[in-house]
């Protein structure tokens, strides 16, 4: 069952939206190279997807790497910050890595994946993440998602 929080606007949600708009403007001007990490959690053939308050795309939990932070550490940190899910490092394996032009930047992402024996307890704060839920691959393919996720799923299908 998807987790959906109150859809009302709040000052913090507006701050996330304003920060994202500012980042998009900065990326348009500077055309930077960015690095991030996402986490693909699988349970019974379903993938945990999220939607943020500032982007009209579905994604995997994750985000930007901090200076000096490893991709795996960023994945673990973002998963915990966004949904309060803690996964042992040893369970995370690289599922996809690549660089794509996205939002006026060269975006390098690593998607870390883990198969779970039970769905984890999670918390959606309704500020940054406004929705989280489990979707089949076919359902994900019908959603507007980050382009990296399409490549990850295609790579995953080829390797099976």
N, C-alpha and C positions, 0 to 999 in steps of 0.2 A: 504494500500500500504506500502511495507517495506521501511524503511529508510536506505539507503546505502551511506556511505561516500566514499571519494576518497581512493582507495586501495593502493596508493603509500606508501612506507615506509617513516618514518620520524624518527629523533633522539629520540623523545619521545616514539614513538611506539616501537622502538628497546629497549628503556629503560624498558618499561613494559615487553617485552619478556625476557630480561635479568633478571629482578627481579623475574619473575615467574620461570625461570630456576633455579635461586639461591634458591628460596623457595623450589622447588622440591628436590634439592640436600640436603638442610637442613632437610626436612621432611624425606628423605630416611635415613639420619644419626640418627636423633633424635627420629623418630616415635612419634610425639607429638599428643596431643589431641587439636583440634581446634574447634572454635565455629563461626558460621556465621548466617546470616539472608538473606532470599530471599523474593521477593515480586511477587505474582501471581496476576496480574491485568487482569480482565475479562471484555470483552465488546462484547455483542451480540454473546456469545458462543465461542469467540476467546480469546486466551491467548497471552499476550505480551511476546515475547521471545527476547533474545539478543544473540549476539555472540561477544566475545572479541577478541582482537588482539593477545592474548597470548595463547589461548586454542582453539583446534579444536572441541569444543563441544558447542552446544547451551545451553543456561541457562535462568534463570529468572534474572531480575535485582537484585543485592545484592552483598554481600561480607562478609568479616570478621568483627567480633565485636571488637571494641577497648576495652582496659582494663577499667573496670568499667561501660561500656555502656550496656544498656539493649538490648535485641534482637529487640524489637519494634523500639527503637531509631536507632539502626544500620540499620534496614530495611528502615526506613524513610530517613536516611542520605544517604545510598547507592543509593536509588532510585533517590534522588535529584542529587547526584554527577554524576551518570552515565547518566541520561536522562533529568535532570532538571524538573522532575515531583514531585510536592508536593501533598501528600495525607494526609488528616486529620487523626490523630491517631485513632479517633473513627471509621473510616471506615475499619481499618485493623483488621482482625480476624485470629486466628491461623488456618491454613489449614492442616499443618502437622508438626510434630516434631520428630526427631530421630537421631540416630548415626549410621554411616556406615564407614567401612574401605574404604578409598579413597585416592589415591595418597600417599601411605605410611604413612597415619595418620588416627586417629579416628576422623572423621569429624561430629560434631553435628550441625545440621541445624534446624532452624525454618523457615517454609514457611508461610508467612503472605499473606492473600488474601483479595481482595476487588472486588466487582462488580461495574462497572462504568456505568453511564447513558450516557456518551459521551466519545469519545476517547480524552485523554489529549494531549495537545501540548507537543512535546518532541524534544530534541536535541541530536543527535548522534555526538560525537566529533571526531570520526574517529581515536582516539588514543587508549584509553582503549576499548571502545565499538565501533565496526566497523559496526554493523548491528542491527537494531531493527525492529520488525514487528509483526503483529497479525496472529496467527495460530490457526486452529481448533485443537481439541484434536487428531483427526485422523492424521493431518499433523504433529503434535508434535511427535506422536508415530513413525513416519518414520525418524525422525531426530536423529543424534547422540546427546544425551543430558546427563546431569549429572544424575547419578543413583538415586539421591534423587527425581528428578522430576518424574521418573517412579513410585516411591512409592507414591508420592503425588497424581498423577493422579489416581492410582489404589485405594487409600484410598478415594478419592473424588467420584469415580464411585460407590464404595461400599456404601457410606453414602447417595447416592441419590436414 
